[in-house]
Amino acid sequence: MTTTSHSAYHADEADSRGSASPLLGREGAVAGTGEDAAVPAHYGAPSQEQRALEDGRAVVDLSHRGLVTVTGADRLSWLTTLSSQQVTDLAPGESRELLMLDISGRIEQWAGIVDDGETAWLLTEGSWAPSLTAWLESMRFAMRVEVADRSADFAVIGSTIALPESVLEAAGVSSPVRWVDPWPQLGPGAASYAAVAEEAHPAAEWSWHLSVIAQDRLEALTAAAAEEGLSLAGTWAAEALRIAAWRPRLVREVDAKTIPHELDIIRTAVHLSKGCYKGQETVARVHNLGHPPRRLTFLHLDGSEHTHPRPGAEVLAPKDPHADAEALGGERPVGTVTSVALHYEMGPVALAVLKRRVEPGQQLVVRDAVGEQAAYWAAAQEMIVRPDAGMTVGRPQGDFVRRGRR
């Protein structure tokens, strides 16, 4: 089963907008690839950067992220009618996330939202901001709203703690917009599709903050952060922590067929009892009467080699479910690797989207090309979305629920 990321559809937009981050000029900075090519992947010490970021001692340059603003008296009620989320009651400074779906319930847009009392700020991937802006503009009709793509005017800084006021003051930044990731807490009207109890979720202590600052304040802020003992970490560090927290990302886990149930984002991005919106029928039908056709899973990859697979690599399962995963031959494709990272404690890890019927205990193999040769990595599953997820009517509660890793 091969999937194509929606990000491929936005690649031309990403290449034509914005420029490389000035932090790529810092000593040791190595540029990222793909969607993250405009910012540093690391500064020469990925593992140390990851530890520092997790401990709240580093910040990440995410100045390539997209920002769309909506102003006007009708902004929150309007966004509620268009999206999967209830934001009419969104208080100033409160963070949520929302989806825009197609008529079949597939994800078309995905953004974090925070309102400052006058403006709703939508944070998304950089390559998706133009299409989100255009779509919102097409839906304005007679509503009292104004939509703007502000990605070129503002930068985003990622951190596992709120940026200290002393850092903001030293950098000349006042009252920044702050979005705090709601993951993995269940939002109003939400439901969990995870295979672990809430208190055992690997992201139970997850903390992720995005601070929006003027683009011309980026270097001043990182310099002020360094004075306060906050070093720079690259996107590799942020990705490793995200994957370990089972946190899906728009340009990685979403393809043209993705519905929210498959990624367990019903918990943070969907209000199951709000009013009508496009795609609601599919969301309700799968939740109450069916199962999503695919499920997100966490993979522990064989770390004995110096290489690891790339996003898009094929996940294979032996035709005989009792066969040794390393005994190659006769495998069948069952999914696609969507995100890969080298975690400083767990080694190579990945997120993958698999067919629902793949047995949770099945040992898998990941196949990718290294040069002109096919390469294989043994992969052990750690179940994220339950195979019985959905179909809440008449479903025994507690099936597949287990303790998480610590």
C-alpha positions in Angstrom: 0.0 0.0 0.0 1.8 3.1 -1.2 0.6 6.5 -0.1 1.5 9.9 -1.5 1.8 12.8 0.9 -0.4 15.8 0.3 2.8 17.9 0.7 3.8 16.8 -2.8 0.8 18.8 -4.1 2.1 21.9 -2.3 5.8 21.6 -3.3 5.7 24.3 -5.9 4.1 26.7 -3.5 6.7 25.9 -0.9 9.6 26.5 -3.3 8.2 29.8 -4.5 7.5 31.4 -1.1 9.8 32.7 1.6 13.6 32.3 1.9 16.0 30.2 3.9 16.2 31.0 7.6 19.1 33.3 8.7 20.0 30.7 11.3 21.3 28.5 8.5 24.3 30.8 8.7 25.1 29.7 12.3 28.2 27.6 12.9 27.5 23.9 12.3 24.0 24.4 10.9 22.9 21.8 8.4 19.8 22.4 6.3 16.9 20.1 6.5 15.2 18.4 3.6 11.8 18.4 2.0 9.2 20.5 3.9 11.9 21.5 6.4 14.6 22.5 3.9 14.5 26.2 4.8 15.6 25.7 8.5 18.4 23.8 10.2 18.0 20.1 10.7 20.7 20.2 13.3 23.8 22.2 14.4 26.3 19.3 14.5 25.1 17.5 17.6 21.6 16.0 17.0 21.5 13.8 20.1 22.7 16.5 22.5 20.2 19.0 20.9 17.4 16.5 21.4 18.2 16.0 25.1 18.4 19.8 25.6 15.1 20.3 23.8 13.4 17.6 25.9 14.7 19.2 29.1 13.5 22.7 28.2 17.0 23.9 27.5 16.7 24.6 23.8 14.5 26.2 21.1 13.8 25.2 17.5 13.7 27.5 14.5 10.4 26.8 12.8 10.3 30.1 10.8 9.2 28.1 7.7 5.8 27.3 9.2 2.7 28.9 7.8 0.5 31.5 9.5 -3.0 32.5 8.3 -5.0 35.2 10.2 -8.7 35.6 10.3 -10.1 38.9 11.7 -13.7 40.3 12.0 -16.6 39.9 14.3 -17.8 36.6 12.7 -14.3 34.8 12.7 -14.9 32.2 15.4 -18.5 31.3 14.5 -17.5 31.1 10.9 -14.5 28.8 11.5 -16.8 26.6 13.6 -19.2 26.1 10.7 -16.3 25.3 8.3 -14.3 23.0 10.5 -14.4 19.8 12.6 -13.8 21.9 15.8 -16.0 24.0 18.1 -14.2 27.3 18.5 -17.2 29.7 19.0 -16.4 29.6 22.7 -12.6 29.9 22.3 -11.2 32.2 25.0 -8.4 34.6 24.2 -5.1 32.8 24.5 -6.7 29.3 24.5 -5.2 26.8 22.0 -7.1 24.2 20.0 -6.7 22.5 16.6 -9.1 22.0 13.7 -9.5 20.2 10.5 -11.2 21.1 7.2 -12.5 17.9 5.5 -13.8 17.0 2.1 -17.3 15.6 1.6 -15.9 12.0 2.2 -14.3 13.0 5.5 -10.7 13.1 4.2 -8.4 15.7 5.6 -7.9 18.8 3.4 -6.5 21.2 5.9 -5.2 20.9 9.5 -4.2 23.9 11.7 -3.7 24.9 15.3 -5.8 27.9 16.3 -5.4 30.5 19.0 -7.3 33.7 19.3 -6.0 36.9 20.9 -9.4 38.6 21.2 -9.2 40.4 17.9 -7.5 37.9 15.5 -7.7 34.1 15.1 -4.2 32.8 14.2 -4.1 29.5 12.3 -0.7 27.8 12.4 0.0 25.2 9.7 2.7 23.9 7.5 4.4 26.5 5.3 3.5 24.9 2.0 -0.1 24.6 3.0 -0.7 28.3 4.0 -1.5 29.6 0.5 -4.1 26.9 -0.2 -5.6 27.3 3.3 -5.8 31.1 2.6 -7.4 30.6 -0.8 -9.9 28.1 0.5 -11.0 30.3 3.4 -11.3 33.3 1.0 -13.6 31.2 -1.2 -15.9 30.5 1.7 -16.3 34.1 3.0 -19.6 34.9 1.3 -21.3 37.6 3.3 -19.5 36.9 6.6 -17.7 39.7 8.5 -14.2 38.2 8.2 -10.9 39.1 6.6 -8.3 36.4 5.7 -4.6 36.9 5.2 -1.5 34.8 4.8 1.0 36.3 7.2 3.7 33.7 6.9 6.2 36.1 5.4 5.8 38.5 8.3 6.2 36.2 11.3 8.4 33.4 12.4 7.6 30.5 14.7 9.8 29.3 17.5 9.2 25.8 19.0 10.1 24.8 22.6 9.0 22.4 25.3 8.5 25.2 27.7 7.0 28.7 27.5 9.6 31.2 26.4 10.7 33.1 29.5 9.5 36.7 29.6 13.1 37.9 30.2 14.1 36.4 26.8 11.2 38.0 25.0 11.9 41.4 26.7 15.6 41.2 25.8 14.7 40.4 22.1 12.3 43.3 21.9 9.3 41.0 21.6 6.1 42.0 23.3 2.9 40.0 23.8 3.7 37.2 21.3 1.0 34.9 20.1 1.5 31.5 21.8 0.0 28.2 20.8 0.3 25.3 23.2 -0.2 21.9 21.7 -3.3 20.2 23.2 -2.0 16.7 22.4 -2.8 14.2 23.8 -5.5 15.5 26.1 -9.0 14.8 25.1 -10.8 18.0 24.0 -14.5 18.8 24.4 -16.6 16.3 22.4 -13.5 14.2 21.7 -12.7 10.5 21.9 -9.6 8.4 22.1 -8.7 5.8 19.5 -5.4 4.9 21.2 -4.5 1.4 22.5 -3.4 2.7 25.9 -5.1 4.3 28.8 -4.8 8.0 29.0 -2.4 8.0 32.0 -0.2 5.5 30.2 0.0 7.5 26.9 3.7 8.1 26.0 2.8 11.8 25.5 1.2 12.1 29.0 3.9 14.6 29.9 4.2 16.1 26.4 4.6 19.8 26.3 5.0 21.7 23.0 4.8 25.5 22.6 4.9 27.5 19.4 5.6 31.2 19.8 4.9 33.6 17.0 7.2 36.6 16.6 8.1 39.1 13.9 10.4 37.6 11.3 13.0 40.4 11.9 13.2 39.5 15.6 14.2 35.8 15.0 18.0 36.3 15.4 17.6 38.7 18.3 15.4 36.2 20.1 17.7 33.2 19.7 20.6 35.4 20.9 18.6 36.4 23.9 17.7 32.8 24.5 21.3 31.8 24.4 22.1 34.4 27.1 19.5 32.6 29.3 21.0 29.2 28.7 18.6 28.1 25.9 20.6 26.7 23.0 19.5 26.0 19.5 18.1 22.6 18.4 17.3 21.6 14.9 14.2 20.0 13.4 15.6 16.5 13.8 15.4 16.9 17.6 11.8 18.2 17.4 10.8 15.3 15.0 12.3 12.6 17.3 10.4 13.9 20.3 7.2 14.2 18.2 7.4 10.6 16.9 8.1 9.3 20.4 4.9 11.1 21.6 2.9 9.4 18.7 2.1 12.9 17.5 1.0 13.0 13.8 2.1 15.8 11.5 0.2 17.2 8.5 3.0 16.8 5.9 4.1 13.4 7.2 1.1 11.3 8.2 -1.6 12.8 6.0 -2.1 11.7 2.4 -5.0 12.1 0.0 -7.0 9.3 1.7 -6.5 10.1 5.4 -9.5 10.4 7.7 -8.9 11.7 11.3 -9.8 8.4 13.0 -6.7 6.7 11.4 -4.3 9.0 13.3 -6.1 9.3 16.6 -6.7 13.0 16.1 -10.3 12.7 17.0 -8.9 13.3 20.5 -7.7 16.9 19.8 -9.1 18.1 16.4 -12.7 16.9 16.2 -15.8 17.8 18.3 -18.1 14.8 17.8 -21.3 16.5 18.8 -20.9 20.0 17.2 -23.1 21.3 14.4 -22.9 20.3 10.8 -19.7 20.7 8.7 -18.4 19.2 5.5 -17.3 15.6 6.1 -19.3 15.2 9.4 -21.3 12.3 8.0 -18.2 10.2 7.4 -16.7 11.1 10.8 -19.9 10.1 12.6 -20.5 6.9 10.5 -17.0 5.6 11.1 -17.1 6.5 14.8 -20.5 4.9 15.5 -20.8 2.1 13.0 -17.5 1.2 11.4 -13.8 1.1 11.6 -11.1 3.3 9.8 -9.5 1.3 7.0 -5.9 2.1 8.3 -4.3 2.7 11.6 -1.2 4.7 12.8 1.5 2.6 14.5 4.8 3.3 16.2 7.8 1.2 14.9 11.0 0.2 16.6 13.5 -0.3 13.8 16.6 -2.5 13.7 19.4 -0.2 14.7 22.3 -2.5 13.7 22.9 -0.7 10.4 24.2 2.9 10.0 21.3 3.7 7.7 17.6 3.9 8.3 14.6 4.1 5.9 13.1 7.3 4.6 9.5 8.5 4.8 7.6 6.7 2.0 9.4 3.4 2.6 7.2 0.3 2.2 6.2 -1.8 5.2 5.9 -5.5 4.6 4.5 -8.4 6.5 5.2 -12.1 5.9 2.3 -13.9 4.2 2.5 -16.3 7.0 1.8 -14.2 10.2 3.9 -16.7 12.2 7.0 -16.5 10.0 10.2 -14.9 11.2 10.2 -11.3 10.0 13.9 -11.6 9.0 13.2 -14.6 6.8 12.7 -12.6 3.7 10.6 -13.8 0.8 6.9 -13.8 0.0 6.2 -10.6 2.0 3.1 -8.5 1.2 2.9 -4.7 1.5 0.8 -3.6 4.4 1.6 0.1 4.9 4.0 3.0 4.5 6.5 4.6 6.8 5.5 8.3 7.3 8.1 9.7 9.8 11.6 8.5 10.8 14.0 9.7 13.4 16.9 8.6 15.5 15.8 8.9 19.1 18.6 9.5 21.7 17.3 6.7 23.9 15.3 4.3 21.7 17.4 4.4 18.6 15.8 4.5 15.2 12.0 4.9 15.5 9.2 5.6 13.0 5.5 6.2 12.5 3.7 4.2 9.9 0.2 4.0 8.5 -0.8 0.3 8.2 -3.9 -1.6 7.0 -6.2 -2.0 9.9 -6.2 -5.8 9.7 -2.4 -6.2 10.3 -2.1 -8.1 13.5 -0.8 -5.8 16.3 1.8 -8.4 17.4 3.0 -9.1 13.8 6.7 -8.6 13.2 7.2 -6.4 10.1 9.9 -5.5 7.6 10.6 -2.1 6.1 12.0 -1.9 2.6 13.7 1.1 1.1 16.5 1.7 -1.4 20.0 2.5 -0.3 21.8 3.6 -3.5 20.7 1.2 -6.2 20.1 -1.7 -3.8 17.0 -2.6 -1.8 17.6 -2.5 2.0 15.5 -4.1 4.7 15.0 -3.3 8.4 13.2 -5.5 10.9 10.4 -3.5 12.6 8.5 -4.2 15.8 5.1 -2.6 16.3 3.9 -0.6 19.2 0.2 -0.2 18.6 -1.2 3.4 18.5 -4.7 3.2 17.0 -6.6 0.0 18.0 -7.7 -2.3 15.2 -11.2 -2.2 16.6 -11.2 1.6 16.7 -14.5 3.1 15.8 -17.9 1.4 15.8 -18.7 2.6 19.3 -22.2 1.2 19.2 -22.2 -2.2 20.8 -18.4 -2.5 21.0 -17.0 -4.1 24.2 -15.0 -1.5 26.1 -11.4 -2.2 27.0 -10.5 -4.4 24.1 -6.9 -3.9 23.1 -6.4 -1.3 25.8 -3.0 -1.9 27.5 -0.3 -0.1 29.5 2.0 2.1 27.6 5.8 2.2 27.7 7.7 4.2 30.2 
